[in-house]
């Protein structure tokens, strides 16, 4: 019979985390501590920066600024 590996976390800590996540009434992708940052914050930051850069490009093109000679 092969040897059993020790678990990564103690069973008590695992059961405590399971109870915590089962009692949280949020969407599955927002249940962790930092999940709101990665699921909401980063996409919003990327969208805001891309909209800013697109707006700046349209403004520069309409006013003829930033041309290469």
C-alpha positions as CSV (number, residue, x, y, z in Angstrom):
1,X,0.0,0.0,0.0
2,X,1.5,3.4,-1.0
3,X,2.2,6.0,1.7
4,X,-0.4,8.8,2.0
5,X,0.9,12.3,1.5
6,X,0.2,14.8,4.3
7,X,-2.6,17.3,3.3
8,X,-1.7,20.8,2.2
9,X,-4.0,22.3,4.8
10,X,-5.3,20.9,8.0
11,X,-8.8,19.4,7.8
12,X,-10.2,21.9,10.3
13,X,-9.0,24.9,8.3
14,X,-10.5,23.4,5.1
15,X,-13.9,22.9,6.8
16,X,-13.8,26.4,8.1
17,X,-13.1,27.8,4.6
18,X,-15.9,25.7,3.1
19,X,-18.4,26.9,5.7
20,X,-17.3,30.5,5.0
21,X,-17.7,30.2,1.2
22,X,-21.0,28.3,1.5
23,X,-22.5,31.1,3.7
24,X,-21.5,34.0,1.4
25,X,-24.4,35.0,-0.8
26,X,-22.5,36.5,-3.8
27,X,-21.8,35.3,-7.2
28,X,-19.3,32.4,-7.4
29,X,-16.6,34.6,-9.1
30,X,-16.7,37.2,-6.3
31,X,-16.5,35.0,-3.2
32,X,-12.8,35.2,-2.4
33,X,-11.1,38.1,-0.6
34,X,-9.5,39.7,-3.7
35,X,-11.8,38.4,-6.4
36,X,-13.7,41.7,-6.8
37,X,-10.4,43.4,-7.7
38,X,-9.5,40.8,-10.4
39,X,-13.1,40.4,-11.7
40,X,-14.3,44.0,-11.6
41,X,-11.4,46.4,-11.0
42,X,-8.9,45.3,-13.6
43,X,-11.4,45.1,-16.5
44,X,-12.8,48.5,-15.5
45,X,-9.3,50.0,-15.5
46,X,-8.5,48.5,-18.9
47,X,-11.8,49.7,-20.4
48,X,-11.3,53.3,-19.0
49,X,-7.7,53.6,-20.2
50,X,-8.6,52.2,-23.7
51,X,-11.6,54.7,-24.0
52,X,-9.3,57.5,-22.9
53,X,-6.7,56.6,-25.5
54,X,-9.3,56.2,-28.3
55,X,-10.8,59.5,-27.4
56,X,-7.4,61.2,-27.5
57,X,-6.7,59.6,-30.9
58,X,-9.9,60.8,-32.3
59,X,-9.3,64.3,-31.0
60,X,-5.8,64.4,-32.4
61,X,-6.9,63.2,-35.8
62,X,-9.8,65.7,-36.0
63,X,-7.5,68.6,-35.2
64,X,-4.5,67.3,-37.2
65,X,-2.2,67.1,-34.3
66,X,0.6,64.6,-33.8
67,X,1.4,64.1,-37.5
68,X,4.7,62.6,-38.5
69,X,6.4,64.8,-41.2
